Amino acid sequence: MQTRRAFIKLLCGLGAAALPWTGLPRRWQGSLQSWVARPPVKFVRSPAEDEQMDFKRLAAAHLERTAWDDVNVLASSDFGGRRAGTVGEGKAAGYLIQEMAGIGLVPMGSLKQDGKPGFAHAFTIPEVAASVVNGRLVMRPQAGLKSPALNLLGALPGENAEEIIIISAHYDHLGVYQGKLYPGANDNASGVGCVLEVMRRLVRAEMKPKRTVVAAFWSAEEMGFLGSNAFVQSPSFPLARLVAVLNVDTVGNGPTGEFMLWADGLNRAAKACADAAAQAGASAPLGPTNGHNSDHISFAHKGIPAVTLLARNWLEKNHTPEDGVNLLNRDQLKLAAEILYRAVQIAAV
Ligand SMILES: [Zn+2]
């Protein structure tokens, strides 16, 4: 209920930056907001020692979470399959904003509050027609009323704050179709969990990367990469600052260590992932898309080095109601987060 209320506030233009504190005592709010607006690796002073302890305790609860925890939250029936534009996706947005704010990421969206950016980057999506093609549910945009959707972005500032590496995953999925829930545990709660886990690890390690690392969660990927495409058409920071985009999609299933990459050749982003996979003892060759794709292409079309990391067996149960947490291989999920963590170090340090 809290997240839904918060999401509605956000859609009303109040901005994402206010969300995580709406349930806190007023005396905490000002100092907690100023804390989150600062570089996250240091727990800066607060008016009173006991309050400072409260901030640390609040952040610790978020920092201890893992990709597996995130997958179990996002793939639960409470989130209704997270179709873009639905209440279920709004709840997922609320969860992601809480996690990003909870570890002190700096909002990098375009919706503003009090003149400052929040975490959300808003755009619109069309109505869609859903149908099952070759056993997989797919959605195709139609003419008709448009409704709002949100990408979400939060940063860990680097020494050279101007240069940016994006690590990203789409957080939407297919929702409910003909009475059946499509949980999207692998597609793509797994990728979202990896991105969050990597940001938590960077914060826990009190690491100040050379380049700024931005965690981005795209909406409406399942409608044809609409969220990432909206971002490159109307970015919340100049695309010229973007050095590489490391996207993760459906990374949690199949034999441990078997991954693949989609990219237009071995560009800087793809090379970082391939090298990271080798370091982690995994295999991640460039593979054919066979007519499928993911959000990295929105950036590739703009000439930005971009890659998507996937599990080699990503098509297994993909876009079916069986894509639940039971499909996942926890070791594979852990390894995917490890590869992304190492790839960030290669690309951002
Ligand atoms: Zn999908």
Residues whose N, C-alpha, C, O or C-beta is under 5 A from the ligand:
A	BS01	ZN	D187 E222
